[in-house]
Amino acid sequence: MNVLVINTGSSSLKYQLFDMDSQTVLAGGVVERIGETQGVLTHKKFSRGKEDKTKKTQPIQNHQEAMLLMAGLITQKIDAIGHRVVQGGEDFKAATRINGEVKKAIQANNPLAPLHNPPNLIGIQLAEDLFPGKPQVAVFDTNFHQTIPEKAFLYALPYEYYTDYKIRRYGFHGTSHKYVANKTCELMGKKSTEVNLITLHLGNGCSICAIKKGKCQDTSMGMTPLAGVMMGTRTGDLDPAIFGYLMDNTGMTQKELDEVLNKKSGLKGICGLNDLRDIHEKSAKGDRLAGLAVEMFAYQIKKYIGAYAAVLGHVDGLVFTAGVGENDGVVRAKALADMSVFGIEIDPVKNKARSQEPHTIHGTNSQIQVWVVPTNEELQIATETCQVLENSN
């Protein structure tokens, strides 16, 4: 079966076509700057180990034009389509075959993800027009976190705010956490029901999960992707009284403050940069704030590891993934330094080594395994799409 995975953003469209029999990528690409003066499409076709790349720069007015461009470049057969949808609320506990009721439910959850769900829904509707009769499946970022118990997902607000306004911890990056957790269990030679893991998705956006016997028990992101550890441009956890204090003392509107919290804070807020490669380079030249940003980031990761170790009671493995998690040995080393109380020890040589393959970085005396596992959210979406369709037949 060939499964096309579509991830529609507010001004972008990412896609990959998988041959699920061999679990290989047949084609893929991204359309960027949709709606701007000049859009950019990058398409890659893979055949027998060779890559054929096409790049186009032209005005791309809307997502319909982007989807038409994509469809015109994919020459292989498409059997089914899997869509990434950011927010499923409490309506969806698992990946779901798309029909009219599912689309209505996605739209009903738009207020919980106003920047993501509307374009996700546009992608679904356009795909239905372009590929009529092809089964489509929605895979939600929030699915994996639906096993979090009420004591962990509720905020200490009046309970009716949850029942009336759906205010609760939802969590994100669910497909990534699920993929690397399952992959790690496979590599450890164990079933997911036998293992407790802490998974760390560290990129420009960051989230950490406590997973007990295959089920998520807690996650660092909250009702929105703003909570948790500090990120490239996002604050992470913050005393909520700061919001009112800043609005009172700076005259900022709620919208302006939201811009600061999401786009001007985090690593960027501390040192002016949000790419850790640039931050490390600046720190090596003696820039104090660049060094401070790295120390803060690693310190916050360390605190979540400690907290989630307490939640799980017993930890079999830590799993680092995503751009920073997979490639930044400095952050990993700082986050796991002085963790002997948890039985964690990393091997400095292994930690510095770069590899595109899953590998361990723990020392011989470590009581907890430490893995670096490249994530593959698109393959996870394609896999769940196949599972949904197999179960519905």
C-alpha positions in Angstrom: 0.0 0.0 0.0 1.2 3.5 -0.9 0.3 6.1 1.7 0.5 9.9 1.1 1.1 11.8 4.4 0.1 15.5 4.4 0.9 18.1 6.9 -0.8 21.4 6.1 0.5 24.5 7.9 -0.8 28.1 7.8 1.7 29.0 5.0 3.2 25.7 4.1 2.5 22.1 2.9 4.7 19.2 3.7 4.1 15.7 2.2 5.7 12.3 1.9 4.6 9.2 -0.1 5.5 5.9 1.5 5.6 2.4 0.1 4.4 0.7 3.3 5.3 -2.8 2.2 9.0 -1.8 2.3 8.5 1.3 4.6 10.5 3.4 2.1 9.9 7.0 0.9 8.9 7.1 -2.8 8.6 10.9 -3.0 8.2 13.9 -0.7 8.6 17.6 -0.5 7.5 20.9 0.9 5.7 24.0 -0.4 6.7 27.1 1.5 5.6 30.8 1.6 2.1 30.1 0.4 0.2 33.4 0.0 3.4 35.4 -0.2 4.9 37.2 -3.3 7.0 34.2 -4.2 6.3 30.6 -3.1 8.9 27.8 -3.1 8.3 24.2 -3.9 10.9 21.5 -3.3 10.0 18.0 -4.5 12.1 14.9 -4.3 11.5 11.5 -6.0 13.4 8.4 -4.9 14.1 5.4 -7.0 16.7 2.6 -6.5 18.7 4.7 -4.1 18.8 7.7 -6.4 17.2 11.1 -5.7 15.6 13.3 -8.4 15.1 16.8 -7.1 12.8 19.5 -8.5 12.6 23.1 -7.2 10.2 25.7 -8.4 9.9 29.4 -7.4 6.6 31.0 -8.3 3.6 32.8 -6.8 1.5 30.2 -4.9 -1.6 32.1 -3.9 -3.3 29.5 -1.7 -3.3 25.9 -0.5 -5.3 24.7 -3.4 -2.5 25.8 -5.8 0.0 24.2 -3.5 -1.9 20.9 -3.5 -2.3 21.0 -7.3 1.5 21.4 -7.7 2.1 18.5 -5.4 -0.4 16.3 -7.1 1.2 17.1 -10.5 4.6 15.9 -9.4 3.6 12.7 -7.7 3.6 10.1 -10.5 3.3 7.0 -8.3 0.0 5.3 -7.3 -1.7 6.6 -4.1 -3.8 4.2 -2.2 -4.6 6.2 1.0 -3.9 9.5 2.6 -2.9 10.2 6.2 -3.2 13.8 7.6 -1.5 15.3 10.6 -4.0 17.2 12.7 -2.7 19.1 15.7 -5.6 19.2 18.0 -8.2 16.4 18.5 -9.4 17.6 21.9 -11.1 14.9 23.8 -13.1 13.7 20.8 -10.4 11.4 19.4 -8.5 8.8 21.4 -6.8 7.3 18.3 -6.3 7.8 14.6 -9.6 8.0 12.8 -11.0 7.5 9.3 -12.3 10.8 8.0 -15.9 11.4 7.3 -18.3 14.3 7.6 -18.7 13.9 11.4 -14.9 13.8 11.9 -14.5 17.0 9.9 -17.1 18.7 12.1 -15.3 17.6 15.2 -12.0 18.9 13.9 -13.6 22.2 13.2 -15.2 22.3 16.6 -11.7 22.1 18.1 -10.4 25.0 16.1 -10.5 27.4 19.2 -8.0 25.1 20.9 -5.5 25.3 18.0 -6.5 28.3 15.9 -3.2 28.5 14.0 -3.1 24.8 13.1 -6.5 23.0 12.9 -8.0 25.3 10.2 -5.2 24.7 7.7 -5.2 21.0 8.6 -8.9 20.9 7.7 -8.2 22.7 4.5 -5.7 20.1 3.6 -8.3 17.3 4.2 -10.9 19.0 2.1 -8.6 19.7 -0.8 -7.2 16.1 -0.7 -10.8 14.8 -1.0 -11.3 16.9 -4.1 -7.9 15.9 -5.7 -8.0 12.3 -4.8 -11.7 11.3 -4.9 -12.5 7.9 -3.5 -9.2 7.5 -1.7 -9.6 6.7 2.0 -8.3 9.4 4.3 -7.3 9.1 8.0 -6.6 11.9 10.6 -3.8 11.3 13.0 -3.9 13.8 15.9 -0.9 15.1 17.8 -2.9 14.9 20.9 -3.9 11.2 20.6 -0.9 9.7 22.4 -1.6 11.9 25.4 -5.2 10.8 26.0 -4.0 8.2 28.5 -2.8 10.9 30.9 -4.8 10.6 34.1 -7.1 13.4 35.3 -4.9 14.3 38.2 -2.1 15.1 35.7 -4.1 16.8 32.9 -6.3 19.1 35.0 -5.2 22.6 36.0 -6.1 23.9 39.5 -8.8 26.2 38.2 -12.5 26.1 38.9 -13.6 22.7 37.6 -16.3 24.2 35.4 -13.5 25.8 33.3 -12.6 22.3 32.2 -16.2 21.1 31.6 -17.3 24.4 30.0 -14.2 25.6 28.1 -12.2 22.4 27.7 -9.2 23.9 29.6 -6.8 21.0 30.4 -3.4 19.7 29.5 -3.5 18.2 26.0 0.2 17.8 25.0 1.7 17.7 21.5 4.4 16.0 19.4 2.4 12.8 20.2 3.3 11.0 16.9 7.0 11.7 17.6 6.8 10.4 21.2 4.9 7.3 20.1 7.3 6.6 17.3 10.5 6.8 19.3 9.0 5.0 22.3 8.0 2.0 20.1 11.3 2.1 18.2 13.3 2.1 21.4 11.3 -0.8 22.9 12.0 -2.7 19.6 15.7 -1.9 19.9 15.8 -3.0 23.5 14.1 -6.3 22.6 11.1 -5.7 24.8 7.4 -5.1 24.5 6.2 -1.6 25.1 4.1 -3.0 28.0 7.3 -4.0 29.8 9.1 -0.7 29.7 9.0 2.7 31.3 10.5 5.5 29.3 11.1 9.3 29.4 11.1 10.6 25.8 12.6 14.0 25.1 11.6 15.7 21.8 14.0 18.6 21.6 13.9 20.8 18.6 12.8 24.5 18.1 9.8 23.3 19.9 10.3 20.9 22.9 8.2 18.4 24.9 9.0 15.7 27.3 6.9 12.6 28.1 6.6 10.1 30.9 5.6 6.8 29.4 4.6 3.9 31.6 4.3 0.5 30.0 3.5 2.1 26.6 1.0 4.7 27.9 1.7 8.4 28.4 1.3 9.4 32.0 2.4 13.1 31.7 3.8 15.5 29.2 5.4 18.9 29.5 3.4 20.9 27.0 0.0 22.0 28.2 -3.3 23.3 26.7 -1.0 24.9 24.1 2.6 24.2 22.9 3.8 27.2 25.0 4.3 25.2 28.2 7.1 23.0 29.4 10.8 23.6 29.0 12.0 26.8 27.3 12.3 26.5 23.5 13.8 28.3 20.6 11.4 31.2 20.8 8.8 30.1 23.4 9.0 30.8 27.1 8.1 27.4 28.5 6.6 27.3 32.0 6.0 30.8 33.5 4.4 32.3 36.6 1.0 33.3 35.1 0.9 36.5 37.2 3.7 37.8 35.0 1.2 38.2 32.1 -0.9 40.8 34.0 2.2 42.5 35.4 3.7 43.0 32.0 0.5 44.3 30.5 0.0 46.7 33.4 3.6 48.0 33.2 4.4 48.0 29.5 1.0 48.8 28.0 1.2 45.7 25.8 -2.1 44.2 24.6 -2.9 40.5 25.0 -2.1 40.0 21.4 1.3 41.7 21.6 2.2 39.8 24.8 1.2 36.6 23.1 3.7 37.5 20.3 6.5 38.0 22.9 5.7 34.7 24.7 5.7 32.6 21.5 8.1 34.3 19.2 10.5 36.5 21.2 11.3 34.4 24.3 13.0 31.2 25.1 16.6 30.9 23.9 16.1 33.9 21.6 14.8 36.0 24.5 17.9 35.3 26.6 20.7 35.6 24.0 19.1 36.9 20.8 19.5 33.6 18.9 17.2 30.5 18.7 19.5 28.1 16.8 21.6 26.2 19.2 24.4 25.8 16.7 24.8 29.6 16.6 24.4 29.8 20.3 27.2 27.3 21.0 29.4 29.2 18.6 28.7 32.5 20.3 29.2 30.9 23.7 32.6 29.5 22.7 33.7 33.1 21.9 32.9 34.1 25.5 29.4 35.5 25.1 27.9 35.2 28.6 24.2 35.3 27.6 24.7 32.6 25.0 26.3 30.4 27.7 23.5 31.2 30.1 20.8 30.3 27.6 22.4 26.8 27.2 22.7 26.4 30.9 19.1 27.4 31.5 17.8 25.0 28.7 19.8 22.0 30.1 18.7 22.8 33.7 15.1 22.8 32.8 15.4 19.5 30.9 17.1 18.0 34.0 14.2 19.1 36.2 11.7 17.4 34.0 13.7 14.2 33.9 13.8 14.2 37.7 10.1 14.9 38.0 9.1 12.2 35.5 11.4 9.7 37.1 9.3 10.3 40.3 6.1 9.9 38.3 7.1 6.6 36.8 8.8 5.2 39.9 11.1 3.1 37.8 12.8 4.2 34.5 14.2 1.8 32.0 15.4 4.3 29.4 15.7 8.0 28.3 15.2 8.7 24.6 16.5 11.9 23.0 15.0 12.8 19.6 14.4 15.7 17.1 16.9 18.2 15.9 18.5 19.2 19.2 17.9 15.9 20.9 19.5 13.9 18.1 22.5 16.2 17.4 23.4 18.3 20.4 25.8 16.4 22.6 26.5 19.5 24.7 22.9 19.9 25.8 22.6 16.1 26.5 25.7 16.1 28.6 24.7 19.1 30.6 21.1 17.8 31.1 22.4 14.4 32.4 25.4 15.6 34.4 25.4 14.7 38.1 22.4 12.4 37.8 24.0 9.5 39.7 21.1 9.7 42.2 18.9 8.2 39.3 21.6 5.8 38.2 22.2 7.7 35.0 25.7 7.8 33.5 26.6 8.7 29.9 29.7 7.8 28.0 31.4 11.1 26.8 32.8 9.5 23.7 29.5 7.9 22.6 27.7 11.2 23.4 29.9 13.2 21.0 29.6 10.7 18.2 27.2 11.6 15.4 25.0 9.0 13.7 21.9 8.9 11.6 21.0 5.6 13.2 19.6 4.9 16.6 22.3 4.4 19.2 23.0 4.4 22.9 25.1 6.9 24.8 25.0 5.5 28.3 28.1 4.3 30.2 28.8 0.7 31.2 27.7 1.4 34.8 24.5 3.3 34.0 21.4 1.7 35.5 19.2 3.5 32.9 19.7 3.1 29.2 20.1 6.4 27.3 19.2 6.3 23.6 19.3 8.8 20.7 16.6 7.8 18.2 15.8 9.8 15.1 12.1 10.6 14.9 9.9 9.9 11.9 6.5 11.4 12.5 5.5 10.9 8.9 6.2 7.2 9.0 4.2 7.0 12.2 1.2 8.7 10.6 1.5 6.4 7.5 1.6 3.3 9.9 -1.4 4.4 11.8 -3.3 5.2 8.6 -2.7 1.6 7.5 -3.8 0.2 10.8 -7.1 2.2 10.8 -7.9 1.0 7.3 -7.0 -2.6 8.1 -9.2 -2.5 11.2 -12.1 -1.0 9.2 -12.1 -3.7 6.5 
